[in-house]
Amino acid sequence: MKHTKAGLTRRGKVAVAVAGVAIAGGGTIWWNVHQAGVEADRKQAAALQVQMKQLELEEMRIRNAQASTDKQAAAASAGRIQAAVDKCVKDSASQIGKGYGSPSRSSVVADCKQQYETAGTPGMKAAGSAWDTGEEEGGGGINSSALLGLVAGGGLAVALFARKGKKVDA
């Protein structure tokens, strides 16, 4: 009876070595591919963030331009109202202090201001309502953060589906 040595045969040792190299090599290759994908996703997310910041800046430029236009319109309107009030006071100057019961200068100025400033108010309310988001009245508009979230979610979904498509093709 021949005594057999415990352990693997030479052929078994070679098979274990080949399997170990295959597992280590496959793991290294998988790790490199995974890291490349993570890096690409990170770069894409950074690019998306830059685009979102550019959109926010463009939105601020538009709002600033609109505010400037509104300010100029309000200044022009205030000038027209003041001119109308001055004309009204000048036209009513002949009635000031002409006897008992005649209006005083301050009451004439107050009446003229009330007459012309209330005439300009509806236009101002209409211009002011253009800035309302409608959230107080339950308008339910889309605000910029919700829009940016939708854009980011859509970009992420496209990236995931594109990546799955690559795996299926390979």
C-alpha positions as CSV (number, residue, x, y, z in Angstrom):
1,M,0.0,0.0,0.0
2,K,1.4,3.3,-1.2
3,H,1.0,6.3,1.0
4,T,-0.5,9.3,-0.8
5,K,0.4,12.8,0.1
6,A,-2.3,15.1,1.4
7,G,-2.9,18.2,-0.8
8,L,-3.4,19.1,-4.4
9,T,-1.7,17.5,-7.3
10,R,0.4,19.5,-9.6
11,R,-2.6,19.8,-12.0
12,G,-4.8,21.0,-9.2
13,K,-2.3,23.6,-8.1
14,V,-2.1,24.9,-11.7
15,A,-5.9,25.1,-11.9
16,V,-6.1,27.0,-8.6
17,A,-3.4,29.4,-9.7
18,V,-5.1,30.0,-13.1
19,A,-8.5,30.6,-11.3
20,G,-6.9,33.0,-8.9
21,V,-5.2,35.0,-11.6
22,A,-8.5,35.0,-13.6
23,I,-10.5,36.2,-10.5
24,A,-7.8,38.9,-9.6
25,G,-7.5,40.0,-13.3
26,G,-11.3,40.1,-13.8
27,G,-11.7,42.0,-10.5
28,T,-9.1,44.5,-11.5
29,I,-10.6,45.0,-14.9
30,W,-14.1,45.4,-13.4
31,W,-12.8,47.9,-10.9
32,N,-11.2,50.0,-13.6
33,V,-14.3,50.0,-15.7
34,H,-16.4,50.8,-12.6
35,Q,-14.2,53.7,-11.6
36,A,-14.2,55.0,-15.2
37,G,-18.0,55.0,-15.1
38,V,-18.1,56.7,-11.7
39,E,-15.7,59.3,-13.0
40,A,-17.8,59.9,-16.1
41,D,-20.9,60.2,-14.0
42,R,-19.2,62.7,-11.7
43,K,-18.0,64.8,-14.6
44,Q,-21.5,64.7,-16.2
45,A,-23.0,65.8,-12.8
46,A,-20.5,68.7,-12.6
47,A,-21.3,69.7,-16.2
48,L,-25.0,69.6,-15.3
49,Q,-24.4,71.8,-12.2
50,V,-22.5,74.3,-14.4
51,Q,-25.5,74.4,-16.8
52,M,-27.9,74.9,-13.9
53,K,-25.8,77.8,-12.6
54,Q,-25.7,79.4,-16.1
55,L,-29.5,79.1,-16.3
56,E,-29.9,80.7,-12.9
57,L,-27.6,83.6,-14.0
58,E,-29.6,84.0,-17.2
59,E,-32.8,84.1,-15.2
60,M,-31.3,86.7,-12.9
61,R,-30.3,88.8,-15.9
62,I,-33.8,88.7,-17.3
63,R,-35.3,89.6,-13.9
64,N,-32.9,92.5,-13.5
65,A,-33.7,93.8,-17.0
66,Q,-37.4,93.5,-16.3
67,A,-37.0,95.3,-12.9
68,S,-35.0,98.1,-14.6
69,T,-37.7,98.5,-17.3
70,D,-40.4,98.5,-14.6
71,K,-38.5,101.1,-12.6
72,Q,-38.2,103.3,-15.6
73,A,-41.9,103.0,-16.4
74,A,-42.7,103.7,-12.8
75,A,-40.5,106.8,-12.8
76,A,-42.1,108.0,-16.0
77,S,-45.6,107.4,-14.6
78,A,-44.7,109.2,-11.4
79,G,-43.5,112.2,-13.4
80,R,-46.8,112.3,-15.4
81,I,-48.8,112.0,-12.3
82,Q,-46.9,114.8,-10.6
83,A,-47.3,117.0,-13.6
84,A,-51.1,116.3,-13.6
85,V,-51.3,117.1,-9.9
86,D,-49.3,120.3,-10.4
87,K,-51.6,121.3,-13.2
88,C,-54.7,120.5,-11.1
89,V,-53.4,122.6,-8.2
90,K,-52.6,125.4,-10.6
91,D,-56.1,125.3,-12.1
92,S,-57.7,125.2,-8.7
93,A,-55.5,128.0,-7.3
94,S,-58.2,130.6,-8.1
95,Q,-60.5,129.0,-5.5
96,I,-58.1,128.9,-2.6
97,G,-58.8,131.2,0.3
98,K,-61.7,133.2,-1.4
99,G,-63.9,133.3,1.6
100,Y,-65.7,131.2,4.1
101,G,-66.0,127.6,3.0
102,S,-63.5,127.8,0.3
103,P,-60.8,125.1,0.2
104,S,-57.4,125.6,1.6
105,R,-54.3,125.0,-0.4
106,S,-53.5,121.7,1.4
107,S,-57.0,120.3,0.8
108,V,-56.7,121.2,-2.9
109,V,-53.3,119.5,-3.1
110,A,-54.7,116.4,-1.3
111,D,-57.7,116.2,-3.5
112,C,-55.6,116.5,-6.7
113,K,-53.2,113.9,-5.4
114,Q,-56.0,111.5,-4.6
115,Q,-57.6,112.1,-8.0
116,Y,-54.5,111.4,-10.1
117,E,-52.8,108.8,-7.9
118,T,-55.8,106.5,-7.8
119,A,-56.1,106.8,-11.6
120,G,-52.6,105.4,-11.9
121,T,-53.1,102.6,-9.4
122,P,-54.9,99.9,-11.6
123,G,-52.0,100.0,-14.0
124,M,-49.6,99.6,-11.2
125,K,-51.5,96.7,-9.7
126,A,-51.5,95.0,-13.1
127,A,-47.8,95.5,-13.4
128,G,-47.3,94.2,-9.8
129,S,-49.4,91.1,-10.5
130,A,-46.9,90.1,-13.2
131,W,-44.4,89.4,-10.5
132,D,-46.8,87.3,-8.5
133,T,-45.9,83.6,-8.5
134,G,-49.5,82.6,-7.8
135,E,-48.5,80.4,-4.9
136,E,-50.5,82.6,-2.4
137,E,-53.6,82.2,-4.4
138,G,-53.1,78.6,-5.2
139,G,-51.9,79.1,-8.8
140,G,-49.5,76.2,-8.6
141,G,-46.9,77.4,-11.0
142,I,-43.5,75.7,-11.5
143,N,-40.8,77.4,-9.6
144,S,-37.1,77.4,-10.7
145,S,-36.0,74.9,-8.1
146,A,-38.6,72.4,-9.2
147,L,-37.7,73.0,-12.9
148,L,-34.0,72.4,-12.1
149,G,-34.9,69.2,-10.2
150,L,-36.8,67.9,-13.2
151,V,-34.0,68.7,-15.6
152,A,-31.4,67.0,-13.3
153,G,-33.7,63.9,-12.8
154,G,-34.2,63.7,-16.6
155,G,-30.4,63.9,-17.2
156,L,-29.8,61.2,-14.6
157,A,-32.4,58.9,-16.2
158,V,-30.9,59.4,-19.6
159,A,-27.5,58.6,-18.2
160,L,-28.7,55.5,-16.5
161,F,-30.5,54.2,-19.6
162,A,-27.5,55.0,-21.9
163,R,-25.3,53.1,-19.5
164,K,-27.6,50.1,-19.5
165,G,-27.7,50.2,-23.3
166,K,-23.9,49.9,-23.3
167,K,-24.0,46.9,-21.1
168,V,-26.5,45.1,-23.3
169,D,-24.5,45.8,-26.5
170,A,-21.3,44.5,-24.9
